């Protein structure tokens, strides 16, 4: 997926001012060495727009980003010793999948109690 900035705003429904703030905080960036945005940027913008419906703004997105940075650090830490085997990308993908599922289940458990 390749979206221009204008297409990203249109597809996500996110106000331009909010996109500017997400870019300023480096939560939404064009793809590396490109002026186009990808699927992840679109997902982040859609989530940010939908969270606005619940009174949440970029301040709340920062908390989500901090959680994601912490989880990415755990993935990197877990994958580092296994990357020497040549299947590093596969290991990272598997660890990311496991951690995302554990995170979702833990959030549900916390909210239920």
C-alpha positions as CSV (number, residue, x, y, z in Angstrom):
1,X,0.0,0.0,0.0
2,X,1.3,3.4,-1.0
3,X,-0.6,6.5,0.2
4,X,0.3,10.2,-0.3
5,X,-0.3,12.4,2.7
6,X,-3.5,13.7,1.2
7,X,-4.7,10.1,0.6
8,X,-3.8,9.1,4.2
9,X,-5.9,11.9,5.5
10,X,-8.8,11.1,3.2
11,X,-8.7,7.3,3.8
12,X,-8.3,7.6,7.6
13,X,-10.7,10.5,8.2
14,X,-8.2,12.0,10.5
15,X,-8.0,15.8,10.8
16,X,-4.9,17.2,9.3
17,X,-4.0,18.8,12.7
18,X,-4.0,15.5,14.4
19,X,-1.8,13.9,11.7
20,X,0.6,16.8,12.1
21,X,0.8,16.0,15.8
22,X,1.2,12.3,15.3
23,X,4.0,13.1,12.8
24,X,5.6,15.5,15.3
25,X,5.7,12.7,17.8
26,X,7.0,10.3,15.2
27,X,4.1,7.9,15.6
28,X,3.2,8.3,11.9
29,X,6.0,8.5,9.3
30,X,6.3,7.9,5.6
31,X,8.1,4.7,4.7
32,X,11.8,4.9,4.9
33,X,13.4,6.7,1.9
34,X,10.0,7.5,0.6
35,X,7.3,10.2,0.7
36,X,4.5,7.6,0.8
37,X,2.8,6.1,3.8
38,X,2.0,2.4,4.3
39,X,-0.6,0.2,5.9
40,X,0.8,0.7,9.4
41,X,0.5,4.5,9.1
42,X,-3.1,4.1,7.9
43,X,-3.9,1.8,10.8
44,X,-2.5,4.2,13.3
45,X,-4.4,7.1,11.8
46,X,-7.7,5.2,11.8
47,X,-7.2,4.2,15.4
48,X,-6.4,7.7,16.4
49,X,-9.5,9.0,14.7
50,X,-11.7,6.4,16.3
51,X,-10.2,7.0,19.7
52,X,-11.2,10.7,19.3
53,X,-14.8,9.5,19.4
54,X,-14.2,8.4,23.0
55,X,-12.4,11.6,24.0
56,X,-8.9,10.2,23.6
57,X,-6.3,12.3,21.8
58,X,-2.6,12.2,20.8
59,X,-1.7,12.3,24.5
60,X,-3.3,8.9,24.9
61,X,-1.7,7.7,21.7
62,X,1.7,8.5,23.3
63,X,0.8,6.0,26.2
64,X,0.0,3.4,23.6
65,X,3.3,4.1,21.8
66,X,5.3,3.7,25.0
67,X,3.7,0.3,25.6
68,X,4.6,-0.7,22.0
69,X,8.2,0.5,22.5
70,X,8.5,-1.6,25.6
71,X,7.1,-4.6,23.9
72,X,9.4,-4.1,20.9
73,X,12.3,-4.1,23.3
74,X,11.2,-7.4,24.8
75,X,11.0,-8.8,21.2
76,X,14.4,-7.6,20.3
77,X,15.8,-9.0,23.6
78,X,14.2,-12.4,23.0
79,X,15.2,-12.6,19.4
80,X,18.8,-11.5,19.7
81,X,20.3,-14.8,20.7
82,X,18.3,-16.7,18.0
83,X,19.1,-14.4,15.1
84,X,22.4,-16.1,14.5
85,X,20.6,-19.0,13.0
86,X,19.6,-17.1,9.9
87,X,15.9,-17.1,10.6
88,X,15.9,-13.8,12.5
89,X,12.9,-12.3,10.8
90,X,10.8,-15.4,11.4
91,X,11.8,-15.3,15.1
92,X,10.9,-11.6,15.4
93,X,7.5,-12.2,13.7
94,X,6.7,-15.2,16.0
95,X,7.7,-13.3,19.2
96,X,5.7,-10.3,18.1
97,X,2.7,-12.4,17.5
98,X,3.0,-14.1,20.9
99,X,3.5,-10.8,22.7
100,X,0.6,-9.1,21.0
101,X,-1.7,-12.0,21.8
102,X,-0.5,-12.0,25.5
103,X,-1.0,-8.3,25.7
104,X,-4.6,-8.4,24.4
105,X,-5.5,-11.3,26.7
106,X,-4.0,-9.5,29.7
107,X,-5.8,-6.3,29.0
108,X,-9.1,-8.3,28.8
109,X,-8.4,-10.0,32.0
110,X,-7.6,-6.8,33.8
111,X,-10.8,-5.1,32.5
112,X,-12.9,-8.1,33.6
113,X,-11.6,-7.9,37.2
